[in-house]
Amino acid sequence: MFQKDFLVDLHIHTSYSDGVFTPKQAVEYASQIGLSAISITDHDTVNGVEEAIEAGKQYGVEVISGIELSAELDNITRTEMHILGYYVNHKSKSFNDSLAIFKKVRLQRARDIYAKLKNLNINLDSQGLIEDIGDKNIGRLHFAKAMLEKGYVSSISDAFRLYLGPDKPAYVPKHYIEPKDAISLIIKAGGIPVLAHPYYGHYSNKNIFKALINDGLMGIEAWHKSHPPHIIKKFLSIAEELNLVATGGSDCHGAYGNDSPLMGKIKVPYSVVEALEEKKRQLDEKNNTLL
């Protein structure tokens, strides 16, 4: 085992959404590479959080409950925006009731994608892909993997480029909520809302950040696999200026083919967790005052 040097990865997906690792496997791998803390941030679900927390006790890794919600900015192009939530109460009934609606919509989207692919003579296993999904969430990446396994495409990227990407023959748009609603949902669940990968999402305008702050945003993801060093520096500066927590993570989805997992390859200091903990303390204090 590697010596822990107080690095963290706060953006990890598991098999409960579109990742490869089970929550326990994600924690075990984090321990092997010497991470001090991780956050499981699956798309629109917290079903893998409890398993990860329990595994964290076994492997000596701090696990922060998390989620990544898909939203859509109300502008001319209806741009997609992702909001991360940290320290959400993953056992909250009202929170999970809201997420159950997202799951139902995702399932219908999956059936629509499946039908479009079938019309293109791409025949996948509906039972294994959709009907047996259980308490996990399905997305386009599941279809891309299935298409690759069946030999319909030569790579995951080809599946998106030829079939599943926007304006491609099997594309079906997501059901989105507005960013302010995603932020509100996270805050009501006791979580800290953070704008995910702003550079990847082409959000570099401080006016956008200020508008989101008015809606309750508390952080931005400065470190991310798509952020080159000068961009990380820029977002760290913006976070300091606007009193936002600067977070970071690899956006790890596990290992694909010969590629090793991205987990831990983005060097994020443990001080980020401490800053999130302080925001969480302030939020809880505020909520208790309002009771």
Secondary structure as UniProt FT lines:
FT   STRAND          7..12
FT   TURN            15..18
FT   HELIX           23..32
FT   TURN            33..34
FT   STRAND          37..40
FT   TURN            47..48
FT   HELIX           49..59
FT   STRAND          62..72
FT   TURN            76..77
FT   STRAND          80..86
FT   TURN            90..91
FT   HELIX           93..119
FT   TURN            120..121
FT   HELIX           127..131
FT   TURN            134..135
FT   HELIX           140..149
FT   TURN            150..151
FT   HELIX           156..159
FT   HELIX           160..164
FT   TURN            166..167
FT   TURN            169..170
FT   HELIX           179..188
FT   TURN            189..190
FT   STRAND          192..195
FT   TURN            198..202
FT   HELIX           206..214
FT   TURN            215..216
FT   STRAND          219..223
FT   TURN            225..226
FT   HELIX           229..241
FT   TURN            242..243
FT   STRAND          245..248
FT   TURN            257..258
FT   TURN            263..264
FT   STRAND          268..269
FT   HELIX           271..290
//
